[in-house]
Amino acid sequence: MSDYEITDEQIEVMLRYLQNFHPEQATREFAENWLRFWKAKIRDTSVKNLDNDTMEEMFEAFTKLDR
């Protein structure tokens, strides 16, 4: 995954998501780490099939990681 570059635009989008659904985690560092985790988890998942429940399941798994 070292070839995955996160852009400022992607971070801003994720920050907006976090501000709406998980404001206690809405920091730039968390957003960047969450994007990396998210990218790894959905590599084999079709974006068309990614719903809010799946996003929340991934979020819960990510927040339990020891980073």
C-alpha positions as CSV (number, residue, x, y, z in Angstrom):
1,M,0.0,0.0,0.0
2,S,3.0,2.3,0.0
3,D,2.0,3.5,-3.5
4,Y,-1.3,4.9,-2.1
5,E,-1.0,8.6,-1.9
6,I,-3.6,10.4,0.2
7,T,-4.5,13.9,-1.1
8,D,-5.5,16.9,0.9
9,E,-8.9,16.7,-0.8
10,Q,-9.5,13.1,0.4
11,I,-8.5,14.1,3.9
12,E,-10.9,17.0,3.9
13,V,-13.7,14.7,2.7
14,M,-12.9,12.2,5.5
15,L,-12.8,15.0,8.0
16,R,-16.3,16.1,7.0
17,Y,-17.5,12.5,7.4
18,L,-15.9,12.3,10.8
19,Q,-17.3,15.7,11.9
20,N,-20.8,14.5,11.0
21,F,-20.6,10.9,12.4
22,H,-17.7,10.8,14.8
23,P,-16.8,14.3,15.9
24,E,-14.7,13.1,18.8
25,Q,-12.3,11.6,16.2
26,A,-12.3,14.5,13.7
27,T,-8.6,15.2,13.5
28,R,-6.4,15.4,10.4
29,E,-4.1,12.6,11.8
30,F,-7.1,10.3,12.5
31,A,-8.6,11.0,9.0
32,E,-5.3,10.1,7.3
33,N,-5.0,6.9,9.3
34,W,-8.6,6.1,8.7
35,L,-8.2,6.6,4.9
36,R,-5.2,4.2,4.9
37,F,-7.1,1.6,6.9
38,W,-10.3,2.1,4.7
39,K,-8.3,1.7,1.5
40,A,-6.8,-1.6,2.7
41,K,-10.2,-3.0,3.8
42,I,-12.1,-2.1,0.7
43,R,-9.5,-3.2,-1.8
44,D,-11.6,-6.2,-2.7
45,T,-14.9,-4.6,-2.0
46,S,-16.8,-2.9,-4.8
47,V,-17.4,0.7,-4.0
48,K,-20.9,0.3,-5.4
49,N,-21.7,-2.2,-2.6
50,L,-20.2,-0.1,0.2
51,D,-23.1,1.1,2.3
52,N,-23.2,3.1,5.6
53,D,-23.5,-0.1,7.7
54,T,-20.3,-1.5,6.1
55,M,-18.6,1.9,6.6
56,E,-19.6,1.9,10.3
57,E,-18.4,-1.7,10.8
58,M,-15.0,-0.7,9.3
59,F,-14.9,2.4,11.5
60,E,-15.5,0.3,14.6
61,A,-12.8,-2.1,13.7
62,F,-10.4,0.8,13.0
63,T,-11.1,2.5,16.3
64,K,-10.2,-0.7,18.2
65,L,-6.7,-0.9,16.6
66,D,-3.7,-0.2,18.7
67,R,-2.1,2.6,16.7
